[in-house]
Amino acid sequence: MCLIKNSAIAHRAFLLYNILMNSKTPSLKNIFSNFFFEYWEQIKFNFDEKRRKNIWKNVCAFLRCGNPKFGYAEYICPDCFEKLVVPFTCKSKFCPSCGIVYAEKWAHSLHEQLFNVQHLHITFSLPVGFIRDFFFFQQFKLRELADAAYSAIKYTFKKIGIHQVGVIINIHTFARDTSWNPHIHAIVTHGGLDINNNWKTPKSFPWTVFRKSWQKCSLDILSIHAKETKNINLKNKISLAYKKYQNGFYVNSENFVNNIENIAKYLGRYLARPAIADYRIVSFNHDFVKFWFQTPDSNKKNFLILETKKFIGRLVSHIAPKNFKMIRRYGLYSRRAKKRKIKTFSFFRKMLTWTERIYRDFKRNPLSCNKCGTSMELMYLYHYKYGFFLPKIKIYISPP
């Protein structure tokens, strides 16, 4: 490791970053950089100690994303000695830009696991009230909620003679207005293997069975918890839920996903991103944030104004616990599934590098010298914890 002096270009990049951060452009980064640390002291008591630490870590990483003060790579043109600073990204799922890259990498890993069959996109929802609140305070039990959705799928498919089915489940926690709404998005093979390991495609589904089995499997999570904690009040609420929702909980099946490539897009859409995109934020100040959202049954924009403290609290509540897997595979898509007789697709290209992604989106090579067009080479790296170092020993002599 070779230590070298800081460069003027890195300092200019840092000043530019500060100018952009201090602008009044309505974006998550501006809102959080201005008000998160002020309101955190009031918000943090809504979460237990582990969630506080994880939220703090993710938000701080998000605010450092793209800031050369915390780390960057410096490139140099070997011909004209033009320099380029590329700040490091945060790799946090709470970061909108890094979340997109994470989802793309995850989708790329599916290329050996998807079957060449039609798939269904099924959404499993929970009613408003104490059931949703339960999973807010018991966030680790969201894993059991995913298991409950698979149990409902497996039970319903067995009713029509299918004993093995491929399921990929994504746990989703926010509604379109950023409120807490735990629900499940499932990509399910349209059909599966019968008792003789022959592929069977159903002509229709018993949706009543689907709804009631989902209701029972999800409420069983609360029932077990009530029994373990001897919570009589929770037991009574569960009994009332069965009486109130006699037709079961809401289960919605959208159109078939015929193109296997679209499966990755479906899951990537919900995989790693904050509860709201920057383009939906209209304005903000110290007290309020104004944004819009659309309901599933309409394209009309609905505008909502929230207190800035409440807005920040809503968004950080959706940050998943550390090492918690929001995507889970079951049945024929399980990692432990050994017999896969269905032909799989392998249409994905190799994983793109950051330079290739920029060229794909903006039709320009970021490492091409602006002056002479020569391909730039890595000069050194900087990290705020470890200092400066050279990956390779090279000596660059600037012209007089």
ABEGO torsion letter per residue (X at the ends): XBBBBBBAAAAAAAAAAAAAAABABBBAAAAAAAAAAAAAAAAAAABBAAAAAAAAAAAAAAAABGBAAAEBBBBBBAAAGBBBBBBBBAGBAABAAAAAAAAAAAAAAAAAABBBBBBBBBBBBBBBEAAAAAAAABAAAAAAAAAAAAAAAAAAAAAAGBABBBBBBBBBABBAAGBBBBBBBBBBBBEBBBAAGBBBBBABBBAAAAAAAAAAAAAAAAAAAAAAAGBAAAAAAAAAAAAABAAEBBBBBBBBBABAAAAAAAAAAAABBBABBAAABABBBAABBBBBBBBAABABBBBBBBBAAAAAAAAAAABBBBGBBABBBBEAABAABABBABBBBBABBBBBBAAAAAAAAAGBBAABBAAAGBBBBBABBBBAAAEBBBABBBBBBBBX
